[in-house]
């Protein structure tokens, strides 16, 4: 119940966050868009912002603190992380099978 109330009161984008977003976009800084970008794009844009524009990153994160947008960013990061994990596991499993098949083929 408490979680539902918190979710209901969280705003998607506050006027302050919108102003910071517009300011950074006007500087030509690519920002993650949780509504238009896929999880990989969100993560890459966030990483680029953090690495190449640390002050703007700090300002942006402060502007979305406590909003639904901040929560949605975390959801997107986790979705991309899960996607990478699944790809890694599929690749690892595929290499393991190929290695076993290759050894069996040489023995027979």
PyMOL commands that set and color helices and strands:
alter all, ss='L'
color gray80, all
select helices_A, chain A and resi 2-9+15-26+39-52+54-64+68-107
alter helices_A, ss='H'
color red, helices_A
deselect
rebuild
show_as cartoon
